[in-house]
Amino acid sequence: MHKIAKIRNLDSFMQITPEILKACLRDDRKAIKQLYEYCFKLLMPICFRYHSHEEDARASLNIGFIKILGGLESLVKEEMNFSAWSKRVMTNTLIDEYRKNKKHLSHISTKETERELDFFSECTSNEAESAMGYENIMKLVSELPDTTGKVFNLYVVDGYSHKEIGDLLHMSEGTSKWHLSTARKILREKLELIEQSTKKMVV
């Protein structure tokens, strides 16, 4: 996860101005290069949350960047925030890729009712999200079952609602809540194991 931590440091990196975006619309190669470099630092952490291999993450970034270039005209006209907009485009790109590979989707038993799923979600605390730092929690998240990990990322990290997640992953809101609940349960169990190991080391 050290690569993500290194990439996430944007404090000293250039900011994307409306002038740079307009230059990109004029096919200014220098401006496009600047935009790509910025997107690489901004969006690669998102790609790493959905891909374990750097080559796959870069491939997704390139696809997302093409979509970003294609949507710049509307972005400039509506004066939207580039950072927030580009993150949405990148996340949607990753979800589109995920949809195309439906064989990896895990399914919830149809006997589980919406009320049961709501109950499981409502009763789960946020301890797993607050107990560790970004790098450690993302390492544990990467070990979650595929769909469960994606729901956790979309809800906790990217701020999507359960309705939006349901639309993106072709599942009900209740199923999305079930995956979030499952993710928190697994993470909490992993945290307890880590704490127990730490205590043994101290003793």
C-alpha positions in Angstrom: 0.0 0.0 0.0 3.0 2.3 0.1 2.5 3.2 -3.6 -1.0 4.6 -2.7 0.4 6.7 0.2 3.0 8.1 -2.1 0.6 8.9 -4.9 -1.9 10.5 -2.6 0.4 13.4 -1.7 -1.0 16.2 -3.9 -0.1 19.1 -1.6 2.9 20.2 -3.6 1.5 19.3 -7.0 0.1 21.7 -9.5 -3.6 22.4 -9.5 -5.8 22.2 -12.7 -7.0 25.6 -13.7 -9.9 26.5 -16.2 -7.1 27.7 -18.6 -5.5 24.3 -18.6 -8.8 22.6 -19.3 -9.7 25.0 -22.1 -6.2 24.3 -23.6 -7.0 20.6 -23.5 -10.1 21.3 -25.5 -7.9 22.9 -28.1 -5.8 19.7 -28.2 -2.8 21.4 -26.6 -0.5 18.5 -26.0 1.4 20.2 -23.2 -1.9 20.9 -21.4 -3.1 17.3 -21.9 0.2 16.0 -20.5 -0.2 18.2 -17.4 -3.8 17.0 -17.0 -2.7 13.4 -17.3 0.0 13.8 -14.7 -2.5 15.4 -12.3 -5.1 12.7 -12.9 -2.4 10.0 -12.4 -1.7 11.3 -8.9 -5.4 12.0 -8.1 -7.0 8.9 -9.5 -4.5 6.1 -9.2 -5.3 5.5 -5.5 -8.9 4.9 -6.6 -7.7 2.4 -9.3 -5.6 0.6 -6.7 -8.7 0.1 -4.6 -10.2 -2.0 -7.4 -7.1 -3.7 -8.9 -4.3 -5.5 -7.0 -1.9 -5.2 -9.9 -0.4 -1.9 -11.0 -0.6 -2.8 -14.7 -4.4 -3.3 -14.4 -4.7 -0.1 -12.4 -2.9 1.9 -15.1 -5.0 0.3 -17.8 -8.2 1.4 -16.0 -6.7 4.9 -15.4 -6.1 5.3 -19.2 -9.6 4.3 -20.0 -11.0 6.7 -17.4 -8.7 9.5 -18.7 -10.1 9.1 -22.2 -13.6 9.5 -20.8 -12.5 12.6 -18.8 -11.1 14.2 -22.0 -14.4 13.4 -23.7 -16.4 15.1 -21.0 -14.3 18.3 -20.6 -16.5 20.5 -22.7 -19.5 19.9 -20.5 -17.4 20.3 -17.4 -16.0 23.7 -18.5 -19.5 25.0 -19.5 -21.1 24.0 -16.2 -18.0 25.2 -14.2 -18.0 22.0 -12.2 -15.2 21.0 -9.7 -12.7 19.0 -11.7 -11.4 17.0 -8.9 -14.8 15.7 -7.7 -16.0 15.2 -11.2 -13.0 13.3 -12.4 -13.2 11.0 -9.3 -16.8 10.2 -10.2 -15.8 9.4 -13.8 -13.0 7.2 -12.7 -15.1 5.3 -10.2 -17.9 4.8 -12.8 -15.3 3.5 -15.3 -14.1 1.0 -12.8 -17.6 -0.1 -12.0 -18.4 -0.5 -15.7 -15.4 -2.8 -16.0 -16.6 -4.8 -13.1 -20.1 -5.1 -14.6 -18.6 -6.6 -17.8 -17.1 -9.4 -15.7 -20.3 -10.5 -14.0 -18.9 -14.0 -13.2 -17.1 -12.4 -10.3 -20.4 -11.0 -8.8 -21.3 -12.8 -5.6 -25.0 -13.4 -5.0 -27.1 -13.1 -1.9 -29.6 -15.9 -1.1 -33.1 -14.9 -2.2 -34.6 -16.1 1.1 -33.0 -13.2 2.9 -35.6 -10.4 3.1 -35.1 -6.7 2.8 -36.0 -6.3 6.4 -33.3 -8.8 7.5 -30.7 -7.1 5.4 -31.7 -3.6 6.8 -31.4 -5.1 10.3 -27.9 -6.4 9.7 -26.8 -3.1 8.3 -28.4 -0.9 11.0 -26.9 -2.9 13.8 -23.4 -2.7 12.6 -21.1 -0.1 14.2 -18.5 2.0 12.4 -15.6 0.7 14.6 -13.9 -0.9 11.6 -13.6 2.3 9.7 -12.3 4.4 12.6 -10.0 2.0 14.3 -7.1 2.1 11.8 -5.4 4.5 9.5 -6.0 4.7 5.7 -3.2 2.4 4.6 -4.0 -0.3 7.1 -7.7 -0.3 6.6 -7.3 -0.4 2.8 -5.0 -3.4 3.1 -7.7 -5.2 5.1 -10.4 -4.1 2.6 -8.4 -5.6 -0.3 -8.7 -9.0 1.5 -12.6 -8.8 1.5 -14.7 -10.9 -0.9 -14.8 -9.1 -4.3 -18.3 -7.6 -4.3 -18.3 -6.9 -0.5 -15.0 -5.0 -0.9 -16.4 -2.9 -3.7 -19.5 -2.0 -1.8 -17.4 -0.9 1.2 -15.2 1.2 -1.0 -18.1 2.9 -2.8 -20.0 3.6 0.5 -17.3 4.4 3.0 -14.5 5.8 0.8 -16.2 7.3 -2.2 -19.4 8.4 -0.5 -22.0 6.7 -2.7 -25.5 6.0 -1.2 -26.9 2.5 -1.1 -29.3 3.4 -3.8 -26.5 4.6 -6.1 -24.4 1.5 -5.3 -27.5 -0.7 -6.1 -27.8 1.0 -9.5 -24.1 0.7 -10.2 -23.7 -3.0 -9.2 -27.2 -4.1 -10.3 -28.4 -5.1 -6.8 -31.0 -3.9 -4.3 -30.4 -1.3 -1.7 -30.8 -4.0 0.9 -28.2 -6.2 -0.7 -25.8 -3.3 -0.7 -26.4 -2.8 3.0 -25.9 -6.5 3.6 -22.5 -6.3 1.9 -21.5 -3.2 3.9 -22.6 -5.0 7.1 -20.6 -8.1 6.1 -17.5 -6.0 5.3 -17.7 -4.3 8.7 -18.1 -7.6 10.5 -15.1 -9.1 8.7 -13.0 -6.0 9.3 -14.0 -6.0 13.0 -12.9 -9.6 13.4 -9.6 -8.9 11.7 -9.0 -5.9 14.0 -9.7 -8.1 17.0 -7.1 -10.6 15.8 -4.6 -7.9 15.2 -5.2 -6.5 18.7 -4.8 -9.9 20.3 -1.6 -10.5 18.4 -0.3 -7.1 19.6 -1.2 -7.8 23.2 0.7 -11.1 23.0 3.8 -9.4 21.6 3.7 -6.8 24.4 3.4 -9.5 27.1 
